[in-house]
Amino acid sequence: MESGFGSDFGSDFGSGGGSGGKLDPGLIMEQVKVQIAVANAQELLQRMTDKCFRKCIGKPGGALDNSEQKCIAMCMDRYMDSWNTVSRAYNSRLQRERANM
C-alpha cells in the first residue's frame, strides 16, 4: 500500500537536503510550522463551513437561493472577523506573557 503521505514523508524528512544524510533541525521545524498552519487553516474552513451551512441552509437542493447566498456570505464574514479578533487577542496575550518571563 503506497500512500501519498508515506512517500512525501520520506522525501521531505529523510533526504537530509544534501548534507551527507544529516537532518537539518531548522528545516524540519519550518516544515512542521507550515504543516501546522495548513492544518489550522483547514480546521478553520471546516468549522466555518459547518456552522454557516447549519445556520443558513434549510433544505439542501441543487442551488442556493438569493437569501441563502447572502446568509452564507454574512455568516462567513462574521466568523472570520470573530476569528481574527480572537487570534489578535491571543497573540497579544502570548507576547505579554513572554515579555514577563
DRENKE-62128 format. One record per residue: residue in three letters; z, y, x of N, C-alpha, C, O, CB in turn. Coordinates in Angstrom, 1 decimal. Glycine has a CB too. Example, Ala and Ser with C-alpha at 12.3 -4.5 7.8 and 13.67 -1.06 7.14 Angstrom:
// DRENKE-62128
NODE_residu_npz_npy_npx_capz_capy_capx_cpz_cpy_cpx_opz_opy_opx_cbpz_cbpy_cbpx
NODE_ALA_7.8_-5.7_13.2_7.8_-4.5_12.3_7.8_-3.3_13.2_8.5_-3.3_14.2_9.0_-4.5_11.3
NODE_SER_7.1_-2.2_12.8_7.1_-1.1_13.7_7.9_0.0_12.9_8.0_1.1_13.4_5.7_-0.6_14.1
This chain:
// DRENKE-62128
NODE_residu_npz_npy_npx_capz_capy_capx_cpz_cpy_cpx_opz_opy_opx_cbpz_cbpy_cbpx
NODE_MET_0.0_-1.2_0.8_0.0_0.0_0.0_0.0_1.2_0.9_1.0_1.5_1.6_1.2_0.0_-1.0
NODE_GLU_-1.1_2.0_0.8_-1.2_3.2_1.7_-1.1_4.4_0.7_-2.0_4.6_-0.1_-2.5_3.2_2.5
NODE_SER_-0.1_5.2_0.9_0.1_6.4_0.1_-0.2_7.7_0.9_-0.1_7.6_2.2_1.5_6.5_-0.5
NODE_GLY_-0.5_8.7_0.3_-0.7_10.0_1.0_0.5_10.4_1.8_0.4_11.0_2.8_-1.2_11.1_0.0
NODE_PHE_1.7_10.2_1.2_2.9_10.6_1.8_3.1_9.9_3.2_3.4_10.5_4.2_4.1_10.4_0.9
NODE_GLY_2.9_8.6_3.2_3.1_7.8_4.4_2.2_8.2_5.5_2.6_8.4_6.6_3.0_6.4_4.1
NODE_SER_1.0_8.4_5.2_0.0_8.8_6.2_0.2_10.2_6.7_0.1_10.5_7.9_-1.4_8.6_5.8
NODE_ASP_0.5_11.1_5.8_0.8_12.5_6.1_2.1_12.6_7.0_2.1_13.4_7.9_0.9_13.4_4.9
NODE_PHE_3.1_11.9_6.6_4.4_11.9_7.2_4.2_11.6_8.7_4.7_12.2_9.6_5.4_11.0_6.6
NODE_GLY_3.5_10.5_8.9_3.3_10.0_10.3_2.5_11.0_11.1_2.9_11.2_12.3_2.6_8.7_10.3
NODE_SER_1.5_11.6_10.6_0.7_12.6_11.4_1.4_13.9_11.6_1.3_14.5_12.6_-0.6_12.8_10.7
NODE_ASP_2.2_14.3_10.6_2.9_15.6_10.8_4.1_15.5_11.7_4.3_16.4_12.5_3.4_16.1_9.4
NODE_PHE_4.9_14.4_11.6_6.1_14.4_12.4_6.1_13.5_13.6_6.9_13.6_14.5_7.2_14.0_11.5
NODE_GLY_5.2_12.6_13.6_5.2_11.6_14.7_4.3_11.9_15.8_4.3_11.3_16.9_4.8_10.3_14.1
NODE_SER_3.4_12.9_15.7_2.5_13.2_16.7_3.0_13.9_17.9_2.6_13.8_19.0_1.3_14.0_16.2
NODE_GLY_4.1_14.7_17.7_4.7_15.5_18.8_3.9_16.7_19.2_4.3_17.4_20.1_4.9_14.6_19.9
NODE_GLY_2.8_16.9_18.6_2.0_18.1_18.9_1.4_18.2_20.3_1.3_19.2_20.8_2.8_19.3_18.6
NODE_GLY_1.2_17.0_20.9_0.6_17.0_22.2_1.6_17.2_23.3_1.2_17.6_24.4_-0.5_18.0_22.3
NODE_SER_2.9_17.1_23.1_3.9_17.4_24.1_4.4_16.1_24.7_5.6_16.0_24.9_5.0_18.2_23.5
NODE_GLY_3.6_15.2_24.9_4.0_13.9_25.5_4.8_13.1_24.6_5.6_12.2_25.1_4.8_14.2_26.7
NODE_GLY_4.7_13.2_23.3_5.4_12.4_22.4_6.8_12.9_22.0_7.5_12.3_21.1_5.6_11.0_22.9
NODE_LYS_7.2_14.0_22.5_8.5_14.6_22.2_8.3_15.5_20.9_7.3_16.2_20.7_9.0_15.5_23.3
NODE_LEU_9.3_15.4_20.0_9.2_16.2_18.8_9.7_17.6_19.1_10.7_17.8_19.8_10.1_15.5_17.7
NODE_ASP_9.1_18.6_18.5_9.4_20.0_18.6_10.4_20.3_17.4_9.9_20.4_16.3_8.2_20.9_18.6
NODE_PRO_11.7_20.5_17.7_12.6_20.8_16.6_12.2_22.0_15.8_12.4_22.1_14.6_14.0_20.9_17.1
NODE_GLY_11.7_23.1_16.5_11.3_24.3_15.8_10.2_24.1_14.8_10.2_24.6_13.7_10.9_25.4_16.8
NODE_LEU_9.2_23.3_15.3_8.1_22.9_14.4_8.5_22.1_13.2_8.1_22.4_12.1_7.0_22.2_15.2
NODE_ILE_9.4_21.2_13.4_9.9_20.3_12.4_10.7_21.2_11.3_10.5_21.0_10.1_10.8_19.2_12.9
NODE_MET_11.5_22.1_11.8_12.3_23.0_10.9_11.3_23.8_10.1_11.6_24.0_8.9_13.3_23.8_11.7
NODE_GLU_10.3_24.4_10.7_9.3_25.2_9.9_8.6_24.3_8.9_8.4_24.8_7.7_8.3_25.8_10.9
NODE_GLN_8.3_23.1_9.2_7.6_22.2_8.2_8.6_21.9_7.1_8.2_21.9_5.9_7.2_20.9_8.9
NODE_VAL_9.8_21.7_7.4_10.8_21.4_6.4_11.0_22.6_5.5_11.1_22.5_4.3_12.2_21.0_7.0
NODE_LYS_11.1_23.8_6.1_11.2_25.0_5.3_10.1_25.2_4.3_10.3_25.6_3.2_11.4_26.3_6.2
NODE_VAL_8.9_25.0_4.8_7.7_25.1_4.0_7.7_24.1_2.8_7.5_24.4_1.7_6.4_24.9_4.8
NODE_GLN_8.1_22.8_3.1_8.2_21.8_2.1_9.3_22.2_1.0_9.1_21.9_-0.1_8.6_20.4_2.7
NODE_ILE_10.4_22.7_1.5_11.5_23.2_0.6_11.0_24.3_-0.3_11.2_24.3_-1.5_12.7_23.6_1.3
NODE_ALA_10.2_25.3_0.3_9.7_26.4_-0.5_8.7_25.9_-1.6_8.7_26.3_-2.7_9.0_27.4_0.4
NODE_VAL_7.9_24.9_-1.2_6.9_24.4_-2.1_7.6_23.6_-3.3_7.3_23.8_-4.4_5.9_23.4_-1.4
NODE_ALA_8.6_22.8_-2.9_9.4_22.1_-3.9_10.1_23.1_-4.9_10.1_22.8_-6.1_10.5_21.2_-3.2
NODE_ASN_10.7_24.2_-4.3_11.3_25.2_-5.2_10.3_25.8_-6.1_10.6_26.1_-7.3_12.0_26.2_-4.3
NODE_ALA_9.1_26.2_-5.6_8.1_26.8_-6.5_7.7_25.8_-7.6_7.5_26.2_-8.7_6.9_27.2_-5.6
NODE_GLN_7.5_24.5_-7.2_7.1_23.6_-8.2_8.2_23.4_-9.3_7.9_23.3_-10.5_6.9_22.2_-7.6
NODE_GLU_9.5_23.4_-8.9_10.6_23.3_-9.9_10.6_24.5_-10.8_10.8_24.4_-12.0_11.9_23.1_-9.1
NODE_LEU_10.4_25.7_-10.2_10.4_26.9_-11.0_9.3_26.9_-12.0_9.5_27.2_-13.2_10.2_28.2_-10.1
NODE_LEU_8.1_26.5_-11.6_7.0_26.4_-12.5_7.2_25.4_-13.6_6.9_25.6_-14.8_5.7_26.0_-11.8
NODE_GLN_7.8_24.2_-13.3_8.1_23.2_-14.3_9.1_23.6_-15.3_8.9_23.4_-16.5_8.6_21.9_-13.6
NODE_ARG_10.2_24.3_-14.8_11.2_24.7_-15.7_10.7_25.8_-16.7_11.0_25.9_-17.9_12.4_25.3_-15.0
NODE_MET_9.9_26.8_-16.1_9.4_27.8_-16.9_8.4_27.3_-17.9_8.4_27.7_-19.1_8.6_28.9_-16.0
NODE_THR_7.6_26.3_-17.5_6.6_25.7_-18.5_7.4_25.0_-19.6_7.0_25.2_-20.8_5.7_24.7_-17.8
NODE_ASP_8.4_24.2_-19.3_9.1_23.5_-20.3_9.8_24.5_-21.3_9.7_24.3_-22.5_10.2_22.6_-19.6
NODE_LYS_10.5_25.5_-20.7_11.2_26.4_-21.6_10.3_27.2_-22.5_10.5_27.3_-23.7_12.0_27.4_-20.7
NODE_CYS_9.2_27.7_-21.9_8.3_28.5_-22.7_7.5_27.7_-23.7_7.2_28.2_-24.8_7.4_29.3_-21.8
NODE_PHE_7.2_26.5_-23.4_6.5_25.6_-24.3_7.4_25.3_-25.5_6.9_25.5_-26.7_6.0_24.3_-23.6
NODE_ARG_8.6_25.0_-25.3_9.5_24.7_-26.4_9.8_25.9_-27.2_9.9_25.8_-28.5_10.9_24.2_-25.8
NODE_LYS_9.8_27.1_-26.6_10.1_28.3_-27.4_8.9_28.7_-28.2_9.0_29.2_-29.3_10.5_29.4_-26.4
NODE_CYS_7.7_28.6_-27.6_6.5_29.3_-28.2_5.6_28.4_-29.0_4.8_28.8_-29.8_5.8_29.9_-27.1
NODE_ILE_5.6_27.1_-28.7_4.6_26.2_-29.4_5.2_25.4_-30.4_6.0_24.5_-30.2_3.9_25.3_-28.3
NODE_GLY_4.9_25.7_-31.7_5.5_25.0_-32.8_4.8_23.6_-33.0_5.5_22.6_-33.1_5.4_25.8_-34.1
NODE_LYS_3.5_23.7_-33.2_2.7_22.5_-33.4_1.6_22.4_-32.3_0.6_23.2_-32.4_2.1_22.4_-34.8
NODE_PRO_1.7_21.6_-31.3_0.7_21.5_-30.3_-0.7_21.1_-31.0_-0.7_20.3_-31.9_1.0_20.5_-29.2
NODE_GLY_-1.7_21.7_-30.5_-3.0_21.5_-31.0_-4.1_21.6_-29.9_-3.7_21.5_-28.7_-3.4_22.4_-32.2
NODE_GLY_-5.3_21.8_-30.3_-6.4_21.8_-29.3_-6.5_23.2_-28.6_-7.1_23.2_-27.6_-7.7_21.5_-30.0
NODE_ALA_-5.9_24.2_-29.2_-5.9_25.5_-28.6_-4.7_26.3_-29.0_-4.0_26.0_-30.0_-7.2_26.3_-29.0
NODE_LEU_-4.4_27.4_-28.2_-3.3_28.3_-28.6_-3.8_29.4_-29.5_-4.9_30.0_-29.2_-2.6_28.8_-27.3
NODE_ASP_-3.1_29.7_-30.5_-3.5_30.8_-31.3_-3.0_32.1_-30.6_-2.3_32.0_-29.6_-2.9_30.7_-32.8
NODE_ASN_-3.4_33.3_-31.1_-3.1_34.5_-30.5_-1.5_34.8_-30.3_-1.1_35.2_-29.3_-3.7_35.7_-31.3
NODE_SER_-0.8_34.4_-31.4_0.7_34.7_-31.3_1.3_33.7_-30.2_2.3_34.1_-29.5_1.3_34.4_-32.6
NODE_GLU_0.8_32.5_-30.1_1.3_31.6_-29.1_1.0_32.1_-27.7_1.8_32.0_-26.8_0.8_30.2_-29.3
NODE_GLN_-0.2_32.6_-27.5_-0.6_33.1_-26.2_0.3_34.3_-25.8_0.7_34.4_-24.7_-2.1_33.6_-26.3
NODE_LYS_0.6_35.2_-26.7_1.4_36.4_-26.5_2.8_35.9_-26.2_3.5_36.4_-25.2_1.4_37.3_-27.7
NODE_CYS_3.3_35.0_-26.9_4.7_34.4_-26.7_4.8_33.8_-25.3_5.8_34.0_-24.6_5.0_33.4_-27.8
NODE_ILE_3.8_33.0_-25.0_3.8_32.3_-23.6_3.8_33.4_-22.5_4.6_33.3_-21.6_2.6_31.4_-23.5
NODE_ALA_3.0_34.4_-22.6_2.9_35.4_-21.6_4.2_36.2_-21.5_4.6_36.4_-20.4_1.7_36.4_-21.9
NODE_MET_4.7_36.6_-22.6_6.0_37.3_-22.6_7.1_36.4_-22.0_8.0_36.9_-21.3_6.3_37.9_-24.0
NODE_CYS_7.2_35.2_-22.5_8.2_34.3_-22.0_8.2_34.1_-20.5_9.2_34.1_-19.8_8.1_32.9_-22.7
NODE_MET_7.0_33.9_-20.0_6.8_33.7_-18.6_7.2_34.9_-17.8_7.8_34.8_-16.7_5.4_33.3_-18.2
NODE_ASP_6.8_36.1_-18.3_7.2_37.4_-17.6_8.7_37.5_-17.6_9.2_37.9_-16.5_6.5_38.5_-18.4
NODE_ARG_9.3_37.3_-18.7_10.8_37.4_-18.7_11.5_36.4_-17.8_12.4_36.7_-17.1_11.3_37.2_-20.2
NODE_TYR_10.9_35.2_-17.8_11.5_34.1_-17.0_11.4_34.5_-15.5_12.3_34.4_-14.7_10.8_32.8_-17.2
NODE_MET_10.2_35.0_-15.1_10.0_35.4_-13.7_10.9_36.6_-13.3_11.4_36.7_-12.2_8.5_35.7_-13.4
NODE_ASP_11.0_37.6_-14.2_11.9_38.7_-14.0_13.3_38.3_-13.8_14.0_38.8_-12.9_11.8_39.7_-15.1
NODE_SER_13.8_37.4_-14.6_15.1_36.9_-14.5_15.3_36.1_-13.2_16.3_36.3_-12.5_15.5_35.9_-15.7
NODE_TRP_14.3_35.3_-12.9_14.4_34.5_-11.6_14.5_35.4_-10.4_15.3_35.2_-9.5_13.2_33.6_-11.5
NODE_ASN_13.7_36.5_-10.4_13.7_37.4_-9.3_15.0_38.2_-9.2_15.5_38.4_-8.1_12.5_38.4_-9.5
NODE_THR_15.6_38.6_-10.3_16.8_39.3_-10.3_17.9_38.4_-9.8_18.7_38.8_-8.9_17.2_39.7_-11.8
NODE_VAL_18.0_37.1_-10.2_19.0_36.2_-9.7_18.8_35.9_-8.2_19.7_35.9_-7.5_18.9_34.9_-10.5
NODE_SER_17.5_35.8_-7.8_17.2_35.5_-6.4_17.7_36.6_-5.5_18.3_36.4_-4.5_15.7_35.2_-6.2
NODE_ARG_17.4_37.9_-5.9_17.8_39.0_-5.2_19.3_39.1_-5.1_19.8_39.4_-4.0_17.2_40.3_-5.8
NODE_ALA_20.0_38.9_-6.2_21.5_38.9_-6.1_22.0_37.8_-5.2_23.0_38.1_-4.5_22.0_38.8_-7.6
NODE_TYR_21.5_36.6_-5.3_21.9_35.5_-4.5_21.7_35.8_-3.0_22.6_35.6_-2.2_21.2_34.2_-4.9
NODE_ASN_20.5_36.3_-2.7_20.2_36.6_-1.3_21.1_37.7_-0.8_21.5_37.7_0.4_18.7_37.0_-1.1
NODE_SER_21.4_38.7_-1.6_22.2_39.8_-1.2_23.7_39.3_-0.9_24.3_39.7_0.0_22.3_40.9_-2.3
NODE_ARG_24.1_38.4_-1.8_25.5_37.9_-1.6_25.5_37.0_-0.3_26.5_37.1_0.4_25.8_37.0_-2.8
NODE_LEU_24.5_36.2_-0.1_24.4_35.4_1.2_24.5_36.3_2.4_25.2_36.0_3.4_23.2_34.6_1.2
NODE_GLN_23.8_37.4_2.4_23.7_38.3_3.5_25.1_39.0_3.7_25.6_39.1_4.9_22.7_39.4_3.3
NODE_ARG_25.8_39.4_2.6_27.1_39.9_2.7_28.1_38.9_3.3_28.9_39.3_4.2_27.6_40.4_1.4
NODE_GLU_28.0_37.7_2.8_28.9_36.7_3.3_28.7_36.3_4.8_29.6_36.1_5.6_28.8_35.4_2.5
NODE_ARG_27.4_36.3_5.2_27.1_36.1_6.6_27.6_37.2_7.5_28.1_37.0_8.6_25.6_35.9_6.8
NODE_ALA_27.5_38.5_7.0_28.0_39.6_7.7_29.5_39.6_7.9_30.0_40.1_8.9_27.5_40.9_7.1
NODE_ASN_30.2_39.0_7.0_31.7_39.0_7.0_32.2_37.8_7.9_33.4_37.8_8.1_32.2_38.9_5.6
NODE_MET_31.3_37.0_8.3_31.8_35.8_9.1_32.1_36.2_10.5_32.5_35.4_11.3_30.8_34.7_9.1
